[in-house]
Amino acid sequence: MSTLPKQLLAPDGRRPLWLALLVALRPKQWTKNGLVFFGLIFAHRLTEFDPSFRTLLAFAAFCLLSSATYIVNDLADLKRDRLHPIKRKRPIASGELSRTVAGATAILLLAAALSLSAALSLIFLGVSLLYLGLSISYSLWLKHLVILDVLAIAAGFVLRAVAGAVAISVPISPWLYVCTVLGALFIALCKRRHELLLLQNTAAEHRRILQDYSLPLLDQMISVVTSATLIAYSLYTFSAENLPKNSAMMLTIPFVLYGILRYLYLIHVKGSGGSPEELLLTDRPLLITVLGWGATSVAILYFAG
């Protein structure tokens, strides 16, 4: 909060209502919804107007939907967030945003997201409702169950990829789903590790599930998932049916390898990992790697076949 320009703060140092609302929506986390574009890109429909427009609408729907679930999660975690050195600065936890305003905002966002989803298709609406149900279940129940908590996070990422494919009625290689699950598990486990290391003796007071984890256990889990992710992605690059037959997609493996190793460096040496979207937007080597992977993948898919 102290990093905001002084002209955006009230005399008492609090954010104005509109800014507190914007922060509560967590727009930086909308980067996760970029997965809805995978169906468009990997189905070779990127140059077509109608599929591209429908994917943009799908992205907007999931941004609205995810922001609504973030508010619900913040309302459910209000007391515990106030014990966290970073999360206590969130608008709801800090008291800048009342629970009434936050709840009303969540309802409006849900109404807009589900209306937009229904306009795309009934199947897309079904995927949106599955994501909503999973997110609410996570906020109220699943995040308190060891291992199932990180699996639920991974499932949310998969549903984003599924939504992108459903929006334009195209199939996606099962390999892509496998890689998405493993990549999301990697990030979720790294986040749990950061929380456990940051909060130490007070970890269980903020998030009860952290008492069921330990740094050695999480490090072992991360090692297993890291290996599985690299193997699965490598197999995907020359086994998926919708990729160029010349196996040119294998040229993207170095990007994935470096990205994972860079992320491990950031969590083990720099003590980061609590906010993956922050890392992506602030760590230049990681951002360049992701953009390089995306540009190389598009070039291979559309020009190397």
Backbone torsions as a table, in degrees:
resi	resn	phi	psi	omega
1	MET	NA	-31.1	-178.8
2	SER	-72.6	-14.6	-178.7
3	THR	-83.1	-6.1	-179.9
4	LEU	-75.1	145.5	175.4
5	PRO	-56.6	143.4	-175.7
6	LYS	-61.1	-29.9	-177.8
7	GLN	-70.4	-14.1	178.1
8	LEU	-91.1	-4.5	-178.3
9	LEU	-104.7	147.7	174.8
10	ALA	-72.8	167.1	179.5
11	PRO	-54.3	-30.4	-179.7
12	ASP	-87.2	7.6	178.1
13	GLY	86.9	0.4	-179.7
14	ARG	-87.9	153.6	178.1
15	ARG	-77.4	148.2	173.4
16	PRO	-65.8	161.1	-173.6
17	LEU	-56.1	-45.3	-176.3
18	TRP	-62.2	-37.0	-179.2
19	LEU	-74.5	-37.9	176.5
20	ALA	-62.3	-40.1	176.7
21	LEU	-62.8	-44.5	-179.6
22	LEU	-61.4	-44.8	179.6
23	VAL	-63.9	-38.0	180.0
24	ALA	-64.4	-27.1	178.9
25	LEU	-73.5	-15.0	-179.6
26	ARG	52.9	59.6	-177.5
27	PRO	-59.9	-26.8	177.8
28	LYS	-62.1	-28.7	-178.7
29	GLN	-79.8	-4.1	175.2
30	TRP	-65.8	-17.1	176.9
31	THR	-58.2	-29.1	178.6
32	LYS	-62.8	-30.9	-178.7
33	ASN	-74.5	-3.3	174.4
34	GLY	-60.2	-16.8	178.1
35	LEU	-62.2	-23.7	179.8
36	VAL	-65.8	-18.3	179.1
37	PHE	-81.1	-11.2	-177.8
38	PHE	-62.2	-40.3	179.0
39	GLY	-60.5	-43.9	178.9
40	LEU	-62.0	-47.3	-175.0
41	ILE	-70.5	-50.4	-173.2
42	PHE	-79.4	-10.1	173.0
43	ALA	-94.1	7.5	178.6
44	HIS	60.2	40.3	-179.8
45	ARG	-114.8	10.6	-173.5
46	LEU	-61.5	-30.1	-176.5
47	THR	-89.0	1.3	-178.6
48	GLU	-98.2	136.0	-173.5
49	PHE	-67.7	-52.1	-173.7
50	ASP	-61.4	-48.9	176.7
51	PRO	-61.4	-37.4	179.8
52	SER	-64.9	-42.3	-179.8
53	PHE	-66.2	-41.6	179.3
54	ARG	-64.8	-35.6	178.4
55	THR	-68.5	-38.1	176.2
56	LEU	-62.4	-40.1	176.8
57	LEU	-65.3	-39.3	177.7
58	ALA	-63.3	-40.9	177.9
59	PHE	-61.8	-44.6	179.3
60	ALA	-62.3	-41.8	-180.0
61	ALA	-61.4	-41.9	-178.4
62	PHE	-74.9	-27.2	174.3
63	CYS	-66.6	-44.2	177.1
64	LEU	-63.3	-43.6	-177.2
65	LEU	-66.3	-45.4	-178.8
66	SER	-67.0	-37.7	178.1
67	SER	-63.6	-38.4	177.3
68	ALA	-62.9	-41.7	-179.5
69	THR	-70.8	-30.1	175.9
70	TYR	-63.9	-40.5	178.8
71	ILE	-65.7	-43.4	177.5
72	VAL	-59.7	-42.8	179.4
73	ASN	-63.8	-41.6	179.3
74	ASP	-65.7	-35.3	176.6
75	LEU	-67.7	-39.5	-179.5
76	ALA	-70.3	-31.2	-175.7
77	ASP	-101.0	16.3	-171.8
78	LEU	-50.4	-52.4	-176.0
79	LYS	-68.1	-41.4	-178.5
80	ARG	-69.8	-35.8	179.5
81	ASP	-62.9	-30.2	180.0
82	ARG	-69.7	-11.9	177.1
83	LEU	-94.1	-7.0	-176.9
84	HIS	-93.2	133.6	-176.6
85	PRO	-63.5	-22.9	-179.8
86	ILE	-105.5	-48.1	-175.4
87	LYS	-66.8	-20.4	179.0
88	ARG	-67.2	-13.5	178.1
89	LYS	-88.2	-3.6	177.5
90	ARG	-64.4	150.4	-174.2
91	PRO	-54.3	-40.7	-177.7
92	ILE	-75.0	-45.1	-179.3
93	ALA	-65.0	-34.7	-178.1
94	SER	-81.6	-11.0	179.9
95	GLY	89.4	1.5	178.2
96	GLU	-69.3	-27.3	-179.0
97	LEU	-121.4	120.2	-177.9
98	SER	-70.8	157.0	179.7
99	ARG	-65.4	-31.3	178.6
100	THR	-65.7	-48.6	179.4
101	VAL	-64.4	-41.9	179.9
102	ALA	-63.3	-43.9	179.5
103	GLY	-63.9	-42.8	178.7
104	ALA	-63.7	-39.0	178.3
105	THR	-63.7	-42.4	179.2
106	ALA	-61.4	-41.2	179.2
107	ILE	-63.8	-44.4	178.8
108	LEU	-62.9	-42.1	179.0
109	LEU	-64.1	-42.2	178.4
110	LEU	-62.8	-43.0	179.4
111	ALA	-61.5	-44.1	179.9
112	ALA	-66.5	-42.5	-178.1
113	ALA	-65.3	-44.7	-178.2
114	LEU	-72.0	-32.4	175.9
115	SER	-65.3	-43.8	178.3
116	LEU	-65.9	-38.3	178.4
117	SER	-63.2	-43.8	179.4
118	ALA	-64.5	-34.2	179.0
119	ALA	-66.6	-29.9	178.9
120	LEU	-73.9	-51.8	175.5
121	SER	-179.7	159.4	179.0
122	LEU	-68.3	-33.0	178.5
123	ILE	-66.8	-42.3	178.1
124	PHE	-63.2	-39.0	176.5
125	LEU	-60.0	-39.7	178.3
126	GLY	-62.2	-42.4	177.9
127	VAL	-64.7	-40.1	178.5
128	SER	-62.3	-41.5	178.7
129	LEU	-67.0	-35.8	175.5
130	LEU	-63.1	-43.4	178.6
131	TYR	-63.5	-42.7	179.2
132	LEU	-62.3	-45.7	179.4
133	GLY	-62.4	-41.5	178.5
134	LEU	-64.1	-43.7	-178.2
135	SER	-63.7	-43.6	179.7
136	ILE	-68.4	-39.6	177.3
137	SER	-62.4	-37.1	178.0
138	TYR	-65.6	-45.7	-177.8
139	SER	-63.3	-36.5	-173.7
140	LEU	-97.4	-21.7	-169.1
141	TRP	-145.3	-56.1	-170.4
142	LEU	-63.3	-30.0	-178.3
143	LYS	-71.0	-6.1	177.3
144	HIS	-99.8	5.4	-178.3
145	LEU	-112.5	119.1	-175.7
146	VAL	-58.7	138.8	-178.6
147	ILE	72.1	-45.2	177.6
148	LEU	-62.9	-26.3	-179.7
149	ASP	-64.4	-45.5	-179.7
150	VAL	-75.3	-30.4	176.0
151	LEU	-66.2	-36.1	177.5
152	ALA	-65.0	-40.3	176.7
153	ILE	-61.3	-44.0	179.0
154	ALA	-62.8	-39.0	178.8
155	ALA	-62.2	-35.3	177.5
156	GLY	-62.6	-38.5	177.4
157	PHE	-66.9	-40.2	179.2
158	VAL	-63.4	-41.4	-179.9
159	LEU	-63.4	-31.3	174.8
160	ARG	-63.2	-45.1	178.9
161	ALA	-65.0	-41.2	177.5
162	VAL	-61.4	-42.2	-179.1
163	ALA	-60.3	-40.4	179.3
164	GLY	-63.3	-38.2	178.8
165	ALA	-71.5	-41.8	-179.8
166	VAL	-64.9	-35.3	-177.6
167	ALA	-59.6	-31.8	-178.9
168	ILE	-117.4	12.6	174.3
169	SER	56.1	52.8	176.7
170	VAL	-128.9	149.5	175.1
171	PRO	-82.6	155.5	174.5
172	ILE	-122.9	143.5	178.7
173	SER	-55.9	135.6	176.0
174	PRO	-56.4	-26.4	178.0
175	TRP	-59.4	-37.2	-178.1
176	LEU	-66.2	-36.8	177.2
177	TYR	-67.0	-42.1	179.5
178	VAL	-61.3	-46.6	-179.7
179	CYS	-65.0	-36.1	178.4
180	THR	-64.9	-44.5	178.5
181	VAL	-59.7	-48.3	-176.7
182	LEU	-66.7	-42.2	178.5
183	GLY	-62.7	-41.1	179.2
184	ALA	-67.8	-37.9	177.0
185	LEU	-62.7	-41.2	178.4
186	PHE	-57.7	-48.1	-178.8
187	ILE	-66.2	-42.7	-178.5
188	ALA	-64.1	-41.8	179.6
189	LEU	-67.2	-38.6	176.8
190	CYS	-63.5	-36.9	178.4
191	LYS	-66.7	-42.2	177.2
192	ARG	-61.2	-40.1	179.6
193	ARG	-62.3	-43.2	-179.9
194	HIS	-63.3	-42.3	179.7
195	GLU	-62.6	-43.8	-178.5
196	LEU	-64.9	-40.0	-179.5
197	LEU	-72.2	-38.2	-177.4
198	LEU	-70.4	-44.6	-172.9
199	LEU	-88.1	-26.0	177.3
200	GLN	50.3	-116.6	-172.7
201	ASN	-66.4	-21.0	-179.3
202	THR	-99.5	9.5	-175.9
203	ALA	-57.4	-45.7	-177.3
204	ALA	-66.7	-26.1	178.7
205	GLU	-70.1	-34.1	178.3
206	HIS	-81.5	-46.2	-178.8
207	ARG	-138.9	110.2	-172.7
208	ARG	-57.9	-32.9	-175.4
209	ILE	-63.9	-23.7	-177.4
210	LEU	-64.1	-22.1	177.7
211	GLN	-71.2	-15.5	178.3
212	ASP	-92.6	-3.3	177.4
213	TYR	-110.9	161.3	172.8
214	SER	-142.2	159.0	-179.6
215	LEU	-60.3	-44.3	177.8
216	PRO	-60.2	-41.4	179.7
217	LEU	-63.5	-47.5	-179.3
218	LEU	-63.6	-39.7	178.6
219	ASP	-63.9	-37.3	178.0
220	GLN	-68.8	-42.4	176.8
221	MET	-60.7	-43.9	-179.9
222	ILE	-62.3	-39.2	179.1
223	SER	-63.4	-43.8	179.5
224	VAL	-63.3	-47.7	-178.1
225	VAL	-67.0	-37.0	178.2
226	THR	-60.2	-48.2	179.4
227	SER	-62.3	-44.5	-179.2
228	ALA	-63.8	-38.4	179.9
229	THR	-63.6	-47.0	-179.1
230	LEU	-64.0	-42.2	179.7
231	ILE	-66.3	-46.6	-178.4
232	ALA	-62.1	-44.6	-179.1
233	TYR	-66.1	-39.3	179.3
234	SER	-63.0	-43.8	177.2
235	LEU	-63.7	-38.4	179.3
236	TYR	-59.1	-40.4	-172.9
237	THR	-64.6	-21.9	178.0
238	PHE	-125.4	9.1	179.6
239	SER	-114.9	-25.1	-176.7
240	ALA	-67.1	138.6	-174.8
241	GLU	-70.8	-28.0	-174.7
242	ASN	-90.2	9.7	178.7
243	LEU	-98.1	159.1	178.0
244	PRO	-55.4	141.0	-176.2
245	LYS	-71.4	-12.7	-178.7
246	ASN	-85.3	7.1	178.3
247	SER	59.8	25.1	-179.4
248	ALA	-63.8	-21.7	-178.9
249	MET	-63.0	-18.8	177.9
250	MET	-62.6	-19.3	178.3
251	LEU	-65.6	-15.5	179.7
252	THR	-87.0	-9.7	-178.4
253	ILE	-58.6	-43.5	178.9
254	PRO	-57.3	-34.3	178.1
255	PHE	-63.4	-45.3	-179.6
256	VAL	-65.7	-42.8	179.7
257	LEU	-61.4	-48.9	-179.5
258	TYR	-65.0	-41.3	-179.2
259	GLY	-59.0	-44.0	179.5
260	ILE	-66.7	-44.9	179.9
261	LEU	-65.0	-37.6	177.3
262	ARG	-63.7	-41.6	179.8
263	TYR	-63.6	-41.9	177.9
264	LEU	-63.3	-38.8	176.8
265	TYR	-61.4	-43.0	-178.1
266	LEU	-65.9	-37.3	-177.8
267	ILE	-80.7	-33.2	-176.4
268	HIS	-88.0	-35.5	-175.6
269	VAL	-99.9	-43.1	-177.1
270	LYS	-92.2	-9.0	178.9
271	GLY	71.5	23.6	179.2
272	SER	-93.5	-170.2	177.3
273	GLY	114.1	-10.3	-179.5
274	GLY	-73.2	-25.9	-179.2
275	SER	-134.0	92.5	-176.9
276	PRO	-57.3	-38.7	-179.1
277	GLU	-67.1	-32.3	176.0
278	GLU	-66.5	-42.9	178.8
279	LEU	-60.2	-44.4	-178.0
280	LEU	-61.8	-39.1	-174.8
281	LEU	-87.0	-18.9	-175.3
282	THR	-110.2	-25.4	179.3
283	ASP	-90.3	107.7	-172.3
284	ARG	-60.9	-46.3	178.6
285	PRO	-58.5	-39.5	179.7
286	LEU	-67.8	-42.4	179.0
287	LEU	-63.4	-43.6	179.0
288	ILE	-62.6	-37.9	179.2
289	THR	-64.2	-45.2	179.8
290	VAL	-64.5	-44.9	178.7
291	LEU	-64.9	-38.7	178.4
292	GLY	-64.9	-40.7	176.7
293	TRP	-62.0	-44.5	-179.1
294	GLY	-63.4	-46.1	-179.1
295	ALA	-65.0	-42.2	179.8
296	THR	-66.5	-40.6	179.1
297	SER	-62.3	-45.6	179.0
298	VAL	-62.9	-44.0	179.6
299	ALA	-60.2	-42.1	-179.3
300	ILE	-69.8	-44.1	-177.1
301	LEU	-64.8	-36.2	-172.0
302	TYR	-104.2	-13.8	-176.0
303	PHE	-130.6	-8.4	-175.9
304	ALA	-105.8	3.9	-177.5
305	GLY	-84.0	NA	NA
